Amino acid sequence: MTSPSDTPSLEVKDLSVTYRQFQALKSLNLSVKKGELIGIIGPNGAGKTSLIKALCGRVESTGLISIAGHTLKRGHDRRRRIGLVPQEIGLYPKLTARENLDVMARLLGVTSKRRRENINQALEAVGMEARANSLVQDLSGGMKRRINVSAAIMHNPDLVIFDEPTAGVDIPARDELHKLARHLAKQGKAVLLVTHELDQAEALCDKILLLSQGQKLFYDTPSNILEQQFGGTRQVVLRFERPPSSETLAALRPFKFQASESMDIWTARTHLNESNFMSDFTAALRDHTRFIREISVHRPGLTALMHHVEAHKGLIA
């Protein structure tokens, strides 16, 4: 018999979303445990937005969605079980942080008996107790985003969704939001993080869901995904002070280096057992090292995987 503690916070079975003749999400199956932070990544048009809309009941879908053992039916108000942190700041600027949360609590049906305690807990969770009575318009951008998160968790939902909350924000604010996502997972929430910050997702998330063309390509820990895809492969990265000359490019050609968009970063892949690669490659560049800033060797990460998915249109070899 399954105990309540074994019940997934989120379970999705055969979830599909179709817009007229276009199938944006195709029979997705997914299970998320309490305390797991799941990174959702994929190229544009992969189905990420359709998945979030389906979970929140904002688009017609087929299949099963269950949160903490409760199956969500069509037309069911899901706000009490899901906390959504959107890209935009969804707060009233001329109200205080506490007043904003009180408005949200009333809209979500939090009883007057529980309202004050829930608001205090939400402010404490994001470290904003000291600014509870400040007008939102007087807060910094980072503080506003923390209040935005507190509004999403104030009703104590089982599932918290961060829907690309770091789009257009600076690095300190991005890092703060990611810390909050990790903190909520440690508190026992199931957390979904939709993001384009692939290096951050690799370091931060317990598992990665990689979508492409509406289908699940991978759902596993970052290390397992990368081992499955790349094995003993290593990535060699060349950073130039400026785009390399035609002579340097000719020297690189036998080693199958590929350029980044900026043309000053070039990458190639080799296997650990190819011991001659580095010596042959450095010997070939002997007369072209003047403008090389850095040579590094590391295991390919999620960024390399995403480039591979985009280059092969979602087909994983």
C-alpha positions as CSV (number, residue, x, y, z in Angstrom):
1,M,0.0,0.0,0.0
2,T,1.4,3.4,-0.9
3,S,1.8,5.8,2.0
4,P,1.1,9.5,1.7
5,S,4.8,10.3,1.8
6,D,5.3,8.1,-1.3
7,T,2.6,9.9,-3.3
8,P,4.3,12.1,-6.0
9,S,3.7,15.8,-5.7
10,L,3.1,15.9,-9.4
11,E,2.2,13.0,-11.7
12,V,1.4,13.5,-15.4
13,K,0.2,10.6,-17.7
14,D,-0.2,10.8,-21.4
15,L,-0.6,14.6,-21.3
16,S,-1.1,16.1,-24.7
17,V,-1.9,19.7,-25.9
18,T,-3.1,20.3,-29.5
19,Y,-3.8,23.7,-31.1
20,R,-6.0,23.0,-34.1
21,Q,-3.9,20.6,-36.2
22,F,-0.6,21.2,-34.3
23,Q,0.3,19.0,-31.4
24,A,2.4,21.1,-29.1
25,L,2.8,18.4,-26.4
26,K,2.7,14.7,-27.1
27,S,1.7,12.0,-24.5
28,L,4.0,13.3,-21.8
29,N,4.6,11.2,-18.7
30,L,6.2,12.7,-15.7
31,S,6.5,12.1,-12.0
32,V,8.0,14.6,-9.4
33,K,8.6,13.8,-5.8
34,K,8.3,16.1,-2.8
35,G,11.5,18.1,-2.4
36,E,12.6,17.7,-6.0
37,L,13.7,20.6,-8.1
38,I,13.1,19.9,-11.8
39,G,14.7,22.0,-14.6
40,I,12.6,22.1,-17.8
41,I,14.7,23.0,-20.8
42,G,14.3,22.8,-24.6
43,P,14.5,24.8,-27.8
44,N,11.9,27.4,-28.6
45,G,8.7,25.6,-29.5
46,A,9.7,22.5,-27.6
47,G,6.4,22.4,-25.6
48,K,7.6,24.1,-22.3
49,T,4.9,26.8,-22.3
50,S,2.2,24.3,-23.3
51,L,3.2,22.1,-20.4
52,I,2.9,24.9,-17.9
53,K,-0.4,26.1,-19.3
54,A,-1.8,22.6,-19.2
55,L,-0.7,22.2,-15.5
56,C,-2.3,25.6,-14.6
57,G,-5.5,24.8,-16.6
58,R,-4.9,27.6,-19.1
59,V,-5.2,25.5,-22.2
60,E,-7.3,22.4,-23.2
61,S,-5.4,19.2,-22.7
62,T,-5.9,15.4,-22.6
63,G,-4.4,13.0,-20.2
64,L,-4.1,12.9,-16.4
65,I,-2.6,15.5,-14.1
66,S,-2.4,14.7,-10.4
67,I,-1.1,16.9,-7.6
68,A,-0.4,15.3,-4.2
69,G,-2.7,12.5,-5.2
70,H,-5.6,14.7,-6.3
71,T,-6.5,14.3,-9.9
72,L,-7.2,17.7,-11.5
73,K,-10.3,17.7,-13.7
74,R,-11.2,20.1,-16.5
75,G,-12.4,23.4,-15.1
76,H,-11.0,22.6,-11.7
77,D,-9.5,25.6,-9.9
78,R,-5.8,24.7,-9.6
79,R,-4.6,27.8,-7.9
80,R,-4.8,26.3,-4.4
81,R,-2.5,23.5,-5.3
82,I,-0.1,25.3,-7.6
83,G,2.1,28.4,-7.0
84,L,3.2,30.2,-10.2
85,V,6.1,32.6,-10.3
86,P,5.9,34.3,-13.7
87,Q,8.4,36.3,-15.6
88,E,6.6,39.6,-14.9
89,I,6.2,41.3,-11.5
90,G,2.6,40.7,-10.7
91,L,2.3,43.1,-7.8
92,Y,0.4,46.4,-7.0
93,P,3.1,49.1,-6.7
94,K,1.1,51.4,-4.4
95,L,0.4,48.7,-1.8
96,T,2.9,47.3,0.7
97,A,4.4,43.9,0.4
98,R,2.1,42.6,3.2
99,E,-1.0,44.2,1.6
100,N,-0.2,42.6,-1.7
101,L,0.0,39.2,-0.1
102,D,-3.3,39.8,1.7
103,V,-5.0,40.6,-1.6
104,M,-3.6,37.3,-3.1
105,A,-4.6,35.4,0.0
106,R,-8.2,36.6,-0.3
107,L,-8.3,35.7,-4.0
108,L,-7.1,32.2,-3.3
109,G,-9.6,31.7,-0.5
110,V,-7.2,31.5,2.4
111,T,-9.4,31.8,5.5
112,S,-9.0,34.9,7.7
113,K,-7.9,32.6,10.5
114,R,-4.9,31.4,8.5
115,R,-4.2,34.5,6.5
116,R,-1.8,36.3,8.8
117,E,0.2,33.2,9.6
118,N,0.5,32.2,6.0
119,I,1.6,35.7,5.0
120,N,4.3,35.8,7.7
121,Q,5.6,32.4,6.7
122,A,5.8,33.4,3.0
123,L,7.7,36.6,3.9
124,E,10.0,34.7,6.1
125,A,10.7,32.1,3.4
126,V,12.0,34.8,1.0
127,G,13.8,36.8,3.7
128,M,11.5,39.8,3.4
129,E,10.0,40.1,6.9
130,A,11.8,43.4,7.5
131,R,10.3,45.1,4.4
132,A,6.8,43.7,4.8
133,N,5.4,47.2,5.3
134,S,7.3,48.9,2.5
135,L,5.5,50.0,-0.6
136,V,6.3,47.7,-3.5
137,Q,7.2,50.8,-5.6
138,D,10.0,51.6,-3.1
139,L,11.6,48.1,-3.3
140,S,14.5,47.2,-5.5
141,G,14.0,44.9,-8.5
142,G,15.4,41.9,-6.6
143,M,13.1,42.6,-3.6
144,K,10.1,42.8,-5.8
145,R,11.0,39.4,-7.3
146,R,11.2,37.9,-3.9
147,I,7.8,39.3,-3.0
148,N,6.6,37.8,-6.3
149,V,7.8,34.4,-5.1
150,S,6.2,34.9,-1.7
151,A,2.9,35.6,-3.4
152,A,3.2,32.3,-5.2
153,I,3.8,30.2,-2.1
154,M,1.7,32.2,0.4
155,H,-1.2,29.6,0.2
156,N,1.2,26.7,0.8
157,P,0.9,24.9,-2.6
158,D,2.2,21.4,-3.2
159,L,3.8,22.4,-6.5
160,V,5.7,25.7,-7.3
161,I,6.4,26.6,-10.9
162,F,9.1,29.2,-11.8
163,D,8.2,30.1,-15.4
164,E,11.4,31.6,-16.8
165,P,11.6,34.1,-13.9
166,T,15.2,35.1,-14.7
167,A,14.5,36.4,-18.3
168,G,16.0,39.8,-18.6
169,V,17.2,40.1,-15.0
170,D,20.8,40.7,-13.9
171,I,23.1,38.0,-12.5
172,P,22.6,38.8,-8.8
173,A,18.8,38.7,-9.1
174,R,19.0,35.5,-11.2
175,D,21.2,33.8,-8.5
176,E,18.8,35.0,-5.8
177,L,15.8,33.4,-7.6
178,H,17.6,30.2,-8.1
179,K,18.5,30.1,-4.4
180,L,14.9,30.6,-3.5
181,A,13.9,27.7,-5.9
182,R,16.4,25.4,-4.2
183,H,15.3,26.6,-0.7
184,L,11.6,25.8,-1.5
185,A,12.6,22.3,-2.7
186,K,14.6,21.7,0.6
187,Q,11.4,22.7,2.5
188,G,9.6,19.8,0.7
189,K,7.9,21.5,-2.2
190,A,8.0,20.0,-5.7
191,V,9.5,22.8,-7.8
192,L,9.6,23.2,-11.6
193,L,12.0,25.7,-13.1
194,V,11.5,26.6,-16.7
195,T,14.8,28.1,-17.8
196,H,17.3,28.9,-20.6
197,E,20.1,29.2,-18.0
198,L,21.6,25.8,-18.9
199,D,24.7,25.9,-16.8
200,Q,22.7,27.0,-13.8
201,A,20.1,24.2,-14.4
202,E,22.9,21.6,-14.6
203,A,24.4,22.7,-11.2
204,L,21.1,23.4,-9.4
205,C,18.5,20.9,-10.4
206,D,17.9,17.3,-9.1
207,K,16.6,16.3,-12.6
208,I,16.3,17.8,-16.0
209,L,13.3,17.4,-18.3
210,L,14.4,18.1,-21.9
211,L,11.6,18.6,-24.3
212,S,11.9,18.9,-28.1
213,Q,9.1,19.2,-30.6
214,G,6.6,18.4,-27.9
215,Q,8.2,15.2,-26.8
216,K,10.3,14.1,-23.8
217,L,13.8,13.4,-24.9
218,F,15.4,13.0,-21.4
219,Y,14.1,13.0,-17.8
220,D,16.9,12.1,-15.4
221,T,19.7,13.6,-13.3
222,P,22.0,16.0,-15.2
223,S,25.0,13.6,-14.7
224,N,23.1,10.6,-16.0
225,I,21.8,12.5,-19.0
226,L,25.3,13.7,-20.0
227,E,26.9,10.3,-19.4
228,Q,24.2,8.6,-21.5
229,Q,24.7,11.1,-24.3
230,F,28.4,11.9,-24.3
231,G,30.1,9.0,-22.3
232,G,33.8,9.5,-22.2
233,T,33.7,12.4,-24.7
234,R,35.4,15.6,-23.6
235,Q,35.0,19.1,-25.1
236,V,38.0,21.2,-26.0
237,V,37.3,25.0,-26.0
238,L,39.5,27.6,-27.6
239,R,38.9,31.3,-26.7
240,F,40.5,33.9,-28.9
241,E,41.0,37.6,-28.2
242,R,39.4,38.2,-31.6
243,P,38.1,36.0,-34.4
244,P,40.9,33.9,-35.8
245,S,42.6,34.5,-39.1
246,S,42.1,32.3,-42.2
247,E,45.5,30.7,-41.5
248,T,44.5,29.8,-38.0
249,L,41.2,28.4,-39.2
250,A,43.1,26.2,-41.7
251,A,45.2,24.8,-38.9
252,L,42.0,24.0,-36.9
253,R,40.1,22.4,-39.7
254,P,41.5,18.8,-39.3
255,F,40.3,18.8,-35.7
256,K,36.7,19.7,-36.6
257,F,36.4,22.8,-34.4
258,Q,33.1,24.6,-34.6
259,A,32.6,28.3,-34.0
260,S,30.2,30.0,-31.6
261,E,28.0,32.9,-32.7
262,S,30.7,35.4,-31.7
263,M,33.4,33.6,-33.7
264,D,35.9,34.0,-30.9
265,I,35.0,30.7,-29.1
266,W,35.6,27.5,-31.0
267,T,34.9,24.0,-29.7
268,A,35.7,20.4,-30.7
269,R,35.0,17.0,-29.1
270,T,37.4,14.2,-28.4
271,H,37.5,11.0,-26.4
272,L,39.5,10.3,-23.3
273,N,41.3,7.5,-25.0
274,E,42.5,9.8,-27.9
275,S,45.6,10.8,-26.1
276,N,47.2,12.3,-29.2
277,F,44.5,14.8,-29.8
278,M,45.8,17.5,-27.5
279,S,49.4,17.1,-28.6
280,D,48.6,17.1,-32.3
281,F,46.2,20.0,-31.9
282,T,48.7,22.2,-30.0
283,A,51.5,21.3,-32.4
284,A,49.3,22.4,-35.3
285,L,48.6,25.7,-33.6
286,R,52.2,26.3,-32.7
287,D,52.5,29.3,-35.0
288,H,49.0,30.6,-34.3
289,T,49.0,31.0,-30.5
290,R,49.4,34.8,-30.3
291,F,45.7,35.6,-29.9
292,I,44.6,32.5,-28.0
293,R,43.4,33.6,-24.5
294,E,42.5,30.2,-23.1
295,I,42.4,26.4,-23.9
296,S,40.2,24.3,-21.7
297,V,39.1,20.7,-21.6
298,H,35.9,19.5,-19.8
299,R,33.0,17.2,-20.0
300,P,30.2,18.5,-22.4
301,G,27.3,20.0,-20.4
302,L,23.7,20.8,-21.0
303,T,24.7,23.6,-23.4
304,A,26.5,21.2,-25.6
305,L,23.5,18.8,-25.4
306,M,21.1,21.6,-26.4
307,H,23.3,22.6,-29.4
308,H,23.2,18.9,-30.4
309,V,19.4,18.7,-30.1
310,E,18.9,21.9,-32.1
311,A,21.4,20.8,-34.8
312,H,19.6,17.5,-35.2
313,K,16.1,18.8,-34.8
314,G,15.4,16.9,-31.7
315,L,16.9,13.6,-32.8
316,I,19.4,12.1,-30.3
317,A,21.9,9.8,-31.9
